[in-house]
Amino acid sequence: MAQQVRLTDLAHGGGCGCKLSPAVLREILAGVPQAALFPNLMVGTETSDDAAVWRLNDRQALVATTDFFMPVVDDPYEFGRIAATNAISDVYAMGATPIFALAIVGMPIGKLSTEQISAILAGGAAVCADAGIPVAGGHSIDSVEPIYGLVALGLVHPDRVLTNRAARPGDLLLLTKGLGVGVLSAAFKQERLEAAGYDALIASTTQLNRIGAELGAHEGVHGVTDVTGFGLLGHALEMCRGAGVGAEIAADGPVLLPGVEALSRAGVRTGASGRNWASYGEAVSLPEGFPEWRRDILCDPQTSGGLLIALEEAAVPAVMGRLAELGADAAAVVGRVVAGSPAIRVI
């Protein structure tokens, strides 16, 4: 039997902090042919949306996405739960209902035991079952670092597809989860995370963004994306670029997960937060004297983060009420959409 090892010791990064930086990704995708010749492709790569959408008929569109990463925690079952929750979130972000998933598995055979690998897959399957879908297959390889995730598929009415390109000036921006997953995961890897912080990390990253499947029925909801590796500012900026608008983000608007402020003030941060700022900081204006630790939180990579929803002010009470019913107690209005060039002003 392989020796039991810390999963995070086998990975050079963890969770959505492993994503390529926004600048590198834009450069890579610039050379990829667009899919304009396929009229049934409703959403492709053009606006950095969360999933592809293919019109099947007048009543159904297929939503397809894939997401995988390296461990953010050492417990294999929890790693599986986190990775699966994160992948399914892309389906919810498009307003769709998940229908089934396929597993993506890359494991260092001989370094991880078969029991650990089985636990990862069991965690992912448990989350899928909670979302009402099966893991119907997948693919596995022997990999240098442990990698796990899903191909997630869903269905949505073509008229109710939600994208990141439909925000309108005057909309408020509502974030459904607290910020600071990257800070907590960095503290965990440094063995500086207390039990309450770890519990908050697990609770946030395994909370399904179920409300996404309902948002298309709200007339006042215009645009949605999920906040993951590029941080709140990065994904808000993608929304601005997709819709051709600007945004104001309140520095104290997002709820912070327990312990995040103290850890961030103490210098705990991820390398990805710095890469994120280097990639898009020129499109963000900060107040004079804005502390670096607060900027880092706004750029903090969120593994399995919340949905960022652009909606009319009149629609906020109903959406917030439903979020409360679903247990999303960290949901908060964090800013607003404004007319202007695609840029963000932190206030």
Secondary structure, DSSP 4 states (H G I P E B T S, - for coil): -PPP--GGGG-SS-GGGGSPPHHHHHHHHTTSPP-TT-TTEEE-STT--SSEEEE-SSS-EEEEEEEEE--SSS-HHHHHHHHHHHHHHHHHHTTPEEEEEEEEEEE-BTTB-HHHHHHHHHHHHHHHHHTT--EEEEEEEE-SS-EEEEEEEEEE-GGG---SS---TT-EEEESS-B-HHHHHHHHHTT---HHHHHHHHHHHT---TTHHHHTT-TTEEEEEE--TTHHHHHHHHHHHHHT-EEEE-TT-SPBPTTHHHHHHTT---HHHHHHHHHHGGGEE--TT--HHHHHHHH---TT--EEEEE-GGGHHHHHHHHHHTT-TT-EEEEEEESSSS-EEE-
